[in-house]
Amino acid sequence: MKTTVALTLAGATLTVVLCSPALASMELAQKKSCMACHATDKKLVGPSYKDVAAKYAAQKDAVAMLAERIQKGSVPGKGNWGAIPMPANPQVSADEARQLASWVLSVK
């Protein structure tokens, strides 16, 4: 959910858009092409984020594991969700990968 705040200072109006962390993370997922293969609530090429969150909900190191998988991909022939491996996404930084992994795990 976006919240817009307009401020007037010395005759000039400044509009600030505040984004929730979830919205910012979804926008990051779109920017980094994650949404080409994944959707929030349905399987596309890869599993839905909702299914990923459910599968790894109790795993202590889930954020680190998913962040690494986002950057490096899955092992060819050993995809965790079927025969199609997840390709590496090297344009995603380590911080972005952690942000995306945390967001995916929050999807309900």
C-alpha positions as CSV (number, residue, x, y, z in Angstrom):
1,M,0.0,0.0,0.0
2,K,1.4,3.4,-1.0
3,T,0.8,6.4,1.2
4,T,1.2,9.9,-0.3
5,V,2.0,12.8,1.9
6,A,2.1,16.4,0.5
7,L,4.1,19.0,2.4
8,T,4.1,22.7,1.8
9,L,7.3,24.5,2.6
10,A,8.0,28.2,1.6
11,G,5.4,28.0,-1.1
12,A,6.6,24.8,-2.7
13,T,4.8,21.5,-2.4
14,L,6.8,18.4,-1.9
15,T,5.1,15.1,-2.4
16,V,6.6,12.1,-0.7
17,V,5.4,8.6,-1.5
18,L,5.9,6.1,1.4
19,C,6.0,2.4,0.4
20,S,5.6,-0.5,2.6
21,P,8.5,-3.0,2.7
22,A,6.3,-5.6,1.0
23,L,5.5,-3.3,-1.9
24,A,9.2,-2.3,-2.3
25,S,10.2,-6.0,-2.3
26,M,7.6,-6.9,-4.9
27,E,8.8,-4.0,-7.1
28,L,12.4,-5.3,-6.6
29,A,11.2,-8.8,-7.7
30,Q,9.7,-7.2,-10.8
31,K,12.8,-5.1,-11.6
32,K,15.1,-8.2,-11.2
33,S,12.9,-10.3,-13.5
34,C,11.8,-12.8,-10.8
35,M,8.2,-12.4,-11.8
36,A,8.9,-13.8,-15.2
37,C,9.0,-17.3,-13.7
38,H,7.3,-16.8,-10.3
39,A,4.0,-15.4,-9.1
40,T,2.7,-14.8,-5.6
41,D,0.0,-17.3,-5.5
42,K,0.3,-19.6,-8.6
43,K,2.9,-21.8,-10.2
44,L,4.4,-20.5,-13.4
45,V,7.7,-21.9,-14.6
46,G,8.8,-22.0,-10.9
47,P,6.8,-22.4,-7.7
48,S,4.6,-19.7,-6.3
49,Y,6.1,-17.5,-3.5
50,K,3.3,-18.7,-1.3
51,D,4.4,-22.4,-1.8
52,V,8.1,-21.5,-1.2
53,A,7.2,-19.7,2.0
54,A,5.2,-22.7,3.2
55,K,7.9,-25.2,2.4
56,Y,10.7,-23.3,4.1
57,A,8.7,-21.6,7.0
58,A,10.3,-23.7,9.7
59,Q,13.8,-23.8,8.3
60,K,16.2,-21.7,10.4
61,D,18.6,-20.8,7.6
62,A,15.8,-20.2,5.0
63,V,16.7,-16.6,4.2
64,A,20.4,-17.4,3.6
65,M,19.6,-20.5,1.6
66,L,17.0,-18.7,-0.6
67,A,19.2,-15.6,-1.0
68,E,22.1,-17.9,-2.3
69,R,19.7,-19.7,-4.6
70,I,18.4,-16.3,-6.0
71,Q,22.0,-15.3,-6.8
72,K,23.5,-18.6,-7.9
73,G,20.5,-20.6,-9.0
74,S,19.8,-24.3,-8.2
75,V,22.0,-27.2,-9.2
76,P,21.1,-28.4,-12.8
77,G,19.1,-31.6,-12.7
78,K,18.5,-31.2,-9.0
79,G,15.8,-28.6,-8.9
80,N,13.9,-28.5,-5.6
81,W,10.6,-28.0,-7.4
82,G,11.0,-30.3,-10.4
83,A,13.2,-30.8,-13.4
84,I,13.6,-27.2,-14.4
85,P,16.5,-25.6,-12.3
86,M,16.4,-22.0,-11.2
87,P,18.9,-20.0,-13.2
88,A,21.5,-17.8,-11.5
89,N,20.5,-14.1,-11.2
90,P,23.9,-12.4,-11.0
91,Q,22.5,-8.8,-11.3
92,V,20.9,-9.3,-7.8
93,S,23.3,-8.0,-5.1
94,A,23.7,-10.0,-1.8
95,D,21.6,-7.3,0.0
96,E,18.8,-7.5,-2.6
97,A,18.9,-11.3,-2.5
98,R,18.3,-11.2,1.3
99,Q,15.6,-8.6,0.9
100,L,13.8,-10.8,-1.7
101,A,14.3,-14.0,0.3
102,S,12.8,-12.4,3.4
103,W,9.9,-11.1,1.4
104,V,9.2,-14.5,-0.3
105,L,9.2,-16.1,3.2
106,S,6.6,-13.5,4.3
107,V,4.1,-14.3,1.6
108,K,1.0,-16.0,3.0
